């Protein structure tokens, strides 16, 4: 985000490593706005090493309720997806949940009405710096907020 354009609810002058955690959470929420009713968490299979993201469910692995892996979460009648909370964002920023386990959250950017608040772009190859500069300039010319 262009530092000349302060975000609502954030301290003047921006957020840095010495900022209070509440300011960091507010910055995260302002940049990565998505669905609030559910969020994905990164997983890694101990057996296969496979990684991915799946929605966080309050009933996951609850004996007598969760029937993973026999029933997929998307087909489970006992779904209880958890909402995005400041605690979940705090854990993501720390890299560990409240129990000291690795924690990486994702975001579902497409809202239920099929709109979204942000676009993520990946630049690589030999000219990635030039591509970023061109993208940034286009955003500036179109008066679109951008963060790098």
C-alpha positions as CSV (number, residue, x, y, z in Angstrom):
1,X,0.0,0.0,0.0
2,X,1.3,3.4,-0.8
3,X,2.4,4.9,2.5
4,X,1.0,8.3,1.6
5,X,-2.5,6.7,1.7
6,X,-3.1,5.6,5.3
7,X,-5.6,2.7,5.8
8,X,-8.6,3.3,8.0
9,X,-8.0,2.0,11.6
10,X,-4.2,1.9,11.2
11,X,-1.7,4.2,12.9
12,X,-0.4,7.2,11.0
13,X,3.1,6.3,9.6
14,X,2.3,2.6,9.0
15,X,3.0,-0.6,10.8
16,X,6.4,-2.1,11.6
17,X,8.0,-4.8,13.8
18,X,7.6,-2.6,16.9
19,X,3.9,-1.9,16.3
20,X,1.4,-3.5,18.7
21,X,0.0,-6.8,17.6
22,X,-3.5,-5.2,17.3
23,X,-2.1,-2.9,14.5
24,X,-0.5,-5.8,12.7
25,X,-3.8,-7.7,12.9
26,X,-5.6,-4.7,11.5
27,X,-3.1,-4.4,8.7
28,X,-3.5,-8.1,7.8
29,X,-7.3,-7.8,7.9
30,X,-7.2,-4.7,5.6
31,X,-5.0,-6.3,3.0
32,X,-6.4,-9.8,3.0
33,X,-10.1,-9.3,3.3
34,X,-12.0,-12.4,2.4
35,X,-14.8,-14.6,3.8
36,X,-15.1,-14.1,7.5
37,X,-17.3,-17.2,8.1
38,X,-14.6,-19.8,7.3
39,X,-10.8,-20.0,6.6
40,X,-8.4,-22.6,5.5
41,X,-5.4,-23.9,7.4
42,X,-2.2,-25.4,5.8
43,X,-1.7,-29.1,6.4
44,X,1.1,-31.6,5.8
45,X,0.5,-35.3,5.8
46,X,2.9,-37.2,8.0
47,X,2.5,-40.3,5.9
48,X,2.8,-38.8,2.3
49,X,4.4,-35.4,2.9
50,X,1.5,-33.9,0.8
51,X,0.6,-30.3,1.7
52,X,-2.4,-28.2,1.0
53,X,-5.1,-26.2,2.7
54,X,-8.4,-27.3,4.1
55,X,-11.2,-25.4,5.9
56,X,-10.9,-25.3,9.7
57,X,-13.7,-27.3,11.3
58,X,-14.5,-27.3,15.0
59,X,-15.5,-31.0,14.6
60,X,-12.4,-32.2,12.9
61,X,-11.3,-35.5,14.4
62,X,-14.0,-35.4,17.1
63,X,-14.6,-39.1,17.9
64,X,-18.2,-40.1,16.9
65,X,-18.7,-37.0,14.8
66,X,-15.9,-36.6,12.3
67,X,-15.6,-39.5,9.8
68,X,-12.4,-38.4,8.0
69,X,-10.9,-39.7,5.9
70,X,-13.9,-41.9,4.9
71,X,-16.1,-38.8,4.3
72,X,-14.7,-35.7,2.7
73,X,-15.2,-32.4,4.7
74,X,-17.2,-31.0,1.8
75,X,-19.7,-33.8,2.1
76,X,-19.8,-34.1,5.9
77,X,-23.2,-33.4,7.6
78,X,-21.4,-32.3,10.8
79,X,-19.5,-29.4,9.2
80,X,-18.8,-26.6,11.8
81,X,-16.4,-24.3,10.0
82,X,-14.7,-21.8,12.2
83,X,-14.8,-18.0,11.6
84,X,-11.8,-15.8,11.1
85,X,-10.8,-14.4,14.5
86,X,-8.0,-12.1,15.7
87,X,-6.6,-15.2,17.5
88,X,-6.3,-17.1,14.2
89,X,-4.6,-14.1,12.6
90,X,-2.3,-13.7,15.6
91,X,-1.3,-17.4,15.3
92,X,-0.7,-17.0,11.6
93,X,1.5,-14.0,12.2
94,X,3.4,-16.0,14.9
95,X,3.5,-19.2,12.9
96,X,2.1,-21.2,15.8
97,X,-1.3,-21.8,17.3
98,X,-2.2,-21.5,21.0
99,X,-0.8,-25.0,21.5
100,X,2.6,-24.4,19.9
101,X,1.8,-26.3,16.7
102,X,2.8,-24.9,13.3
103,X,0.0,-22.6,12.0
104,X,-0.4,-21.1,8.6
105,X,-3.8,-19.8,7.6
106,X,-5.1,-19.0,4.2
107,X,-8.0,-16.9,3.0
108,X,-10.9,-17.5,0.8
109,X,-10.9,-14.3,-1.2
110,X,-14.0,-14.9,-3.3
111,X,-17.0,-13.9,-1.3
112,X,-20.4,-15.6,-1.5
113,X,-21.7,-12.9,-3.8
114,X,-18.7,-13.7,-6.2
115,X,-16.9,-10.4,-5.4
116,X,-13.5,-10.0,-3.9
117,X,-11.4,-7.3,-2.2
118,X,-7.9,-8.2,-3.4
119,X,-5.9,-9.8,-6.1
120,X,-2.6,-11.6,-5.5
121,X,-0.1,-11.6,-8.4
122,X,3.1,-13.7,-8.6
123,X,6.0,-12.3,-10.5
124,X,9.1,-14.4,-11.4
125,X,11.4,-15.1,-14.3
126,X,14.3,-12.9,-15.4
127,X,12.3,-9.6,-15.6
128,X,10.2,-9.9,-12.4
129,X,11.4,-6.5,-11.1
130,X,10.4,-4.7,-14.3
131,X,7.1,-6.5,-14.3
132,X,6.4,-5.5,-10.7
133,X,7.3,-1.9,-11.5
134,X,4.9,-1.9,-14.5
135,X,2.1,-3.5,-12.5
136,X,2.7,-1.0,-9.7
137,X,2.6,2.0,-12.1
138,X,-0.6,0.7,-13.7
139,X,-2.2,0.5,-10.3
140,X,-1.1,4.0,-9.5
141,X,-2.4,5.4,-12.8
142,X,-5.8,3.7,-12.2
143,X,-5.9,4.8,-8.6
144,X,-6.0,1.2,-7.4
145,X,-4.5,0.6,-4.0
146,X,-1.5,-1.9,-4.2
147,X,0.7,-3.5,-1.6
148,X,4.1,-5.1,-2.3
